[in-house]
Amino acid sequence: MGVRKCGTRALLEMLYLHPMVQKASGEVHFFDRDENYNKGLEWYKMQMPHSHYGQITIEKSPSYFVTPEVPERIRAMNASVKLLLIVREPVTRAISDYTQLRANAATASPATFPTPAPKTFEQLVLHSNGSVNEGYRPLAISVYHHYLHRWLEVFPREQLLIVNGDQLIEDPVPQLKRIEKFLGLESKIGSHNFYFNETKGFYCLRNETSNRCLRETKGRKHPRVDPHVVSKLRKYFGEHNQKFYELVGEDMGWPED
Ligand SMILES: Nc1ncnc2c1ncn2[C@@H]1O[C@H](COP(=O)(O)OS(=O)(=O)O)[C@@H](OP(=O)(O)O)[C@H]1O
């Protein structure tokens, strides 16, 4: 169900290494987009892969996390569905989001004549008086508790697993073992499924037939951000992170300066 830029694609592809998991190929956007939702559950099912008896079918659409109608719509489909939420340290997530928005803007309108330089992350996250620009969307999405409380009003906590996206980058196997257990799957994914690619700087995936890394849009180089700004943002998120820890009953240990 999200969160955007926290490793949703990596998580989906890594889980798909398991023989009892089938995945939808793209982002389905059934529950968050009215034009899809109004096509009905049969349409949703048709977007799903074929699966054998006992296999688990998964899909990811990160905007589910922030779209208000989604929890209730999912519950109406299946109140016992299992949900995975992958999170990342909020400032890193915001920088990743900014990096993607900037890359998308550059692709959408390639400069054929001199255009003003895009605003820096620092310019966007702080007002001119130095206060945090809470309305800047990449910051707002990192305030996880604002969105999560709606999910917990609709689903019991036991149906939701919080996956640590920073740890999934550093060392994927322990996170995947937790998920296998949560999903009631036999433990199958192990270190034999991964190799570290020095050029990409990330783990890549291996199965019986192929070795592959995620696409170049996953694992972008982030711009250097002024450490004072990072520190200011971490302080700002401190209180929000505590609220998130309380909601989920887990301390993610994110730095506060
Ligand atoms: N193994 C591996 N390879 C490449 N990338 C990895 C991997 N594991 C996690 N990640 C992190 O995934 C981040 C992208 O997250 P999402 O897939 O959720 O992005 S999106 O919201 O669907 O656009 C992406 O963010 P950026 O580093 O900012 O590009 C990665 O840090």
The ligand as a Gaussian input file, in Angstrom:
#p B3LYP/6-31G(d) Opt

LIG

0 1
 N       17.570000      -3.402000      -4.499000
 C       17.196000      -2.171000      -4.839000
 N       17.543000      -1.640000      -6.037000
 C       17.166000      -0.378000      -6.340000
 N       16.437000       0.431000      -5.543000
 C       16.081000      -0.068000      -4.350000
 C       16.436000      -1.369000      -3.942000
 N       15.944000      -1.585000      -2.700000
 C       15.308000      -0.482000      -2.338000
 N       15.389000       0.450000      -3.320000
 C       14.852000       1.794000      -3.193000
 O       13.610000       1.893000      -3.847000
 C       13.387000       3.291000      -4.027000
 C       12.237000       3.505000      -4.995000
 O       11.056000       3.238000      -4.257000
 P        9.681000       2.876000      -4.937000
 O        9.842000       1.693000      -5.822000
 O        8.696000       2.756000      -3.840000
 O        9.392000       4.161000      -5.814000
 S        7.979000       4.560000      -6.458000
 O        7.211000       5.229000      -5.418000
 O        7.331000       3.353000      -6.965000
 O        8.359000       5.504000      -7.541000
 C       14.727000       3.793000      -4.515000
 O       14.841000       5.155000      -4.172000
 P       16.011000       6.086000      -4.758000
 O       17.290000       5.534000      -4.180000
 O       15.715000       7.437000      -4.284000
 O       15.957000       5.967000      -6.253000
 C       15.724000       2.878000      -3.819000
 O       16.455000       3.511000      -2.796000

